[in-house]
Amino acid sequence: KILQTIVFDLLTRFTGSSDQMSLLVSSGKKKVYSTLCLFSDKDLYMELVKNSFFFIRHGETDWNVEGKFQGQTDIPLNNVGLDQAQRSAKVISSLGIDAVFTSPLKRALETARIVTSSLDIDIIAEPLLMECSTEETAKVIYMELAVSNLPSFNYINEKNVEDPDTFITRTLAGVNNSLKSNANNILIVAHGGTFWAI
């Protein structure tokens, strides 16, 4: 129950509805995903490594509050986001996490450091877990999640243009890199777009 509340705190802002987060907590406190696969519009198929894991989205940033799409712009957590991560740490410390993989973007990396601050484990930055970088892909995500108030896309620098299929393939490759760990309880800290891609 506590984990569910914390997860919703960190994820509801992106989805607009806690109902869409039911997959995260459907099997209780752990072992949420075991085998997942993807069929894209181009009939691409990728199966995730058969290993369960915990997933948490980064805490709040000022750009979340201001309605700016962040993409791969490196925005840190704000005070609310820091507090969200600190509250989550109390739950995560009891889950037996023994491996942490995170997007290298500040908002995810800061969240990962805080939520695992009481654990004696290394945090591994996985670049393939970074958020999508383009307006085109972000709009597909928001549309599928039925988000009515789109953020402003005026602040992003689209260096790495990737369509939705490319983003999904890249993200799942990053998740698979993480799941190849020999750890028993893996935590992945990333972004709303990452969750959508999974």
C-alpha positions as a printed NumPy array, in Angstrom:
array([[  0.   ,   0.   ,   0.   ],
       [  2.77 ,   2.435,   0.911],
       [  4.777,   1.468,  -2.173],
       [  1.695,   1.959,  -4.322],
       [  1.195,   5.465,  -2.908],
       [  4.812,   6.439,  -3.421],
       [  4.859,   5.078,  -6.967],
       [  1.72 ,   7.026,  -7.803],
       [  3.298,  10.187,  -6.376],
       [  6.175,   9.848,  -8.808],
       [  4.195,   8.681, -11.818],
       [  0.755,  10.245, -11.821],
       [  1.979,  13.605, -13.085],
       [  3.08 ,  11.998, -16.326],
       [  0.046,   9.85 , -16.97 ],
       [ -2.712,  11.994, -15.562],
       [ -4.331,   8.872, -14.105],
       [ -3.235,   6.461, -11.416],
       [ -5.276,   3.745, -13.163],
       [ -2.602,   3.54 , -15.838],
       [ -0.032,   2.624, -13.21 ],
       [ -1.792,  -0.577, -12.167],
       [  0.814,  -2.699, -13.967],
       [  3.457,  -1.438, -11.574],
       [  1.757,  -2.818,  -8.5  ],
       [ -0.524,  -5.526,  -9.84 ],
       [  1.44 ,  -8.359,  -8.294],
       [  2.092,  -6.733,  -4.945],
       [  5.362,  -5.25 ,  -3.809],
       [  7.782,  -7.079,  -6.076],
       [  8.237,  -9.256,  -9.131],
       [  6.159,  -6.875, -11.206],
       [  7.473,  -7.717, -14.661],
       [  8.764, -11.148, -15.577],
       [  8.36 , -11.562, -19.322],
       [  7.26 ,  -8.726, -21.553],
       [  7.337,  -8.351, -25.298],
       [  6.606,  -5.626, -27.793],
       [  4.953,  -5.555, -31.179],
       [  5.386,  -2.176, -32.835],
       [  3.657,  -0.735, -35.879],
       [  6.568,  -2.006, -37.956],
       [  6.152,  -5.534, -36.602],
       [  9.376,  -5.299, -34.658],
       [  9.564,  -7.716, -31.781],
       [ 11.716,  -7.54 , -28.714],
       [ 11.406,  -9.733, -25.675],
       [ 12.725,  -8.56 , -22.365],
       [ 15.218, -10.694, -20.511],
       [ 13.307, -12.993, -18.159],
       [ 14.076, -11.233, -14.917],
       [ 11.776,  -9.271, -12.653],
       [ 12.498,  -5.714, -11.591],
       [ 11.217,  -2.634,  -9.829],
       [ 10.678,   0.569, -11.799],
       [ 10.409,   4.101, -10.481],
       [ 10.072,   7.344, -12.36 ],
       [ 12.196,  10.319, -11.291],
       [ 10.768,  12.889,  -8.905],
       [  9.302,  16.237,  -9.862],
       [ 11.292,  19.01 , -11.569],
       [ 10.531,  22.684, -12.131],
       [  9.906,  21.937, -15.798],
       [  7.252,  19.378, -14.808],
       [  5.484,  22.106, -12.847],
       [  5.903,  24.682, -15.616],
       [  4.558,  22.337, -18.277],
       [  7.764,  22.146, -20.298],
       [  8.721,  18.938, -22.068],
       [ 12.198,  18.002, -20.81 ],
       [ 13.248,  15.263, -23.185],
       [ 16.994,  14.904, -22.751],
       [ 17.484,  18.414, -21.347],
       [ 19.289,  17.839, -18.063],
       [ 16.97 ,  19.351, -15.453],
       [ 17.522,  18.566, -11.731],
       [ 14.864,  17.681,  -9.187],
       [ 13.085,  20.51 ,  -7.407],
       [ 12.323,  20.484,  -3.665],
       [  9.148,  18.476,  -4.147],
       [ 11.037,  15.935,  -6.247],
       [ 13.748,  15.641,  -3.603],
       [ 11.068,  15.036,  -0.973],
       [  9.343,  12.429,  -3.165],
       [ 12.621,  10.566,  -3.541],
       [ 13.35 ,  10.737,   0.195],
       [  9.903,   9.33 ,   1.024],
       [ 10.384,   6.571,  -1.54 ],
       [ 13.741,   5.678,   0.017],
       [ 11.977,   4.432,   3.153],
       [ 10.059,   1.867,   1.123],
       [ 12.84 ,   0.933,  -1.278],
       [ 15.255,   0.259,   1.584],
       [ 13.025,  -2.662,   2.617],
       [ 12.87 ,  -4.338,  -0.809],
       [ 16.28 ,  -6.007,  -0.83 ],
       [ 17.464,  -4.061,  -3.888],
       [ 20.891,  -5.306,  -4.914],
       [ 21.377,  -3.579,  -8.287],
       [ 20.376,  -0.123,  -9.529],
       [ 20.35 ,   1.049, -13.134],
       [ 19.389,   4.595, -14.007],
       [ 19.134,   7.041, -16.82 ],
       [ 22.167,   9.34 , -16.586],
       [ 19.982,  12.469, -16.718],
       [ 20.187,  14.444, -13.448],
       [ 16.543,  14.048, -12.446],
       [ 16.784,  10.246, -12.632],
       [ 20.32 ,   9.977, -11.267],
       [ 19.459,  12.19 ,  -8.277],
       [ 16.351,  10.103,  -7.619],
       [ 18.399,   6.894,  -7.796],
       [ 21.016,   8.229,  -5.371],
       [ 18.416,   9.343,  -2.851],
       [ 16.17 ,   6.269,  -2.942],
       [ 19.167,   3.966,  -2.453],
       [ 21.111,   6.187,  -0.03 ],
       [ 20.85 ,   3.646,   2.794],
       [ 21.985,   0.751,   0.606],
       [ 25.589,  -0.234,  -0.005],
       [ 25.318,  -0.704,  -3.773],
       [ 26.685,   0.995,  -6.851],
       [ 24.419,   2.941,  -9.171],
       [ 25.01 ,   2.138, -12.825],
       [ 24.122,   4.786, -15.405],
       [ 22.624,   3.252, -18.552],
       [ 22.442,   5.821, -21.393],
       [ 19.856,   3.779, -23.298],
       [ 17.352,   4.512, -20.496],
       [ 17.301,   8.254, -21.251],
       [ 13.991,   9.935, -22.063],
       [ 12.858,  10.362, -25.656],
       [ 14.323,  13.451, -27.235],
       [ 11.815,  14.465, -29.876],
       [  8.441,  16.148, -30.   ],
       [  7.112,  13.566, -32.467],
       [  7.751,  10.634, -30.133],
       [  6.592,  12.489, -27.033],
       [  3.28 ,  13.36 , -28.667],
       [  2.681,   9.698, -29.524],
       [  3.303,   8.799, -25.865],
       [  0.975,  11.51 , -24.56 ],
       [ -1.71 ,  10.542, -27.062],
       [ -1.602,   6.864, -26.061],
       [ -1.749,   7.81 , -22.394],
       [ -4.71 ,  10.134, -23.093],
       [ -2.935,  13.168, -21.64 ],
       [ -5.058,  16.164, -22.569],
       [ -2.755,  19.023, -21.515],
       [  0.388,  18.674, -23.592],
       [  3.555,  20.353, -22.355],
       [  5.358,  23.029, -24.306],
       [  7.932,  21.691, -26.74 ],
       [  9.642,  25.064, -27.26 ],
       [ 12.536,  24.285, -24.949],
       [ 14.022,  21.128, -26.402],
       [ 17.036,  20.727, -28.619],
       [ 16.355,  17.719, -30.826],
       [ 19.906,  16.533, -31.39 ],
       [ 19.126,  12.836, -31.66 ],
       [ 16.011,  12.495, -33.763],
       [ 14.349,   9.154, -33.088],
       [ 10.895,   8.044, -34.12 ],
       [  8.686,   6.112, -31.669],
       [  9.877,   2.687, -32.885],
       [ 13.514,   3.689, -32.552],
       [ 12.859,   5.056, -29.059],
       [ 11.098,   1.863, -27.961],
       [ 13.862,  -0.339, -29.372],
       [ 16.548,   1.762, -27.697],
       [ 14.71 ,   1.787, -24.365],
       [ 14.097,  -1.956, -24.301],
       [ 17.756,  -2.551, -25.138],
       [ 18.621,  -0.441, -22.072],
       [ 16.206,  -2.407, -19.907],
       [ 17.674,  -5.665, -21.19 ],
       [ 21.198,  -4.454, -20.419],
       [ 19.993,  -3.832, -16.866],
       [ 18.177,  -7.156, -16.542],
       [ 21.265,  -9.132, -17.554],
       [ 22.628,  -8.404, -14.092],
       [ 22.986, -11.397, -11.78 ],
       [ 21.141,  -9.457,  -9.083],
       [ 17.94 , -10.747,  -7.52 ],
       [ 16.163,  -7.423,  -6.978],
       [ 16.888,  -4.875,  -9.69 ],
       [ 15.717,  -1.277,  -9.516],
       [ 15.444,   0.783, -12.704],
       [ 15.099,   4.546, -12.292],
       [ 14.106,   6.41 , -15.41 ],
       [ 11.36 ,   8.415, -17.085],
       [  7.71 ,   8.424, -18.006],
       [  8.61 ,   7.706, -21.607],
       [ 10.678,   4.735, -20.478],
       [  7.692,   3.294, -18.651],
       [  5.514,   3.782, -21.729],
       [  8.064,   2.016, -23.925],
       [  8.165,  -0.972, -21.579]])
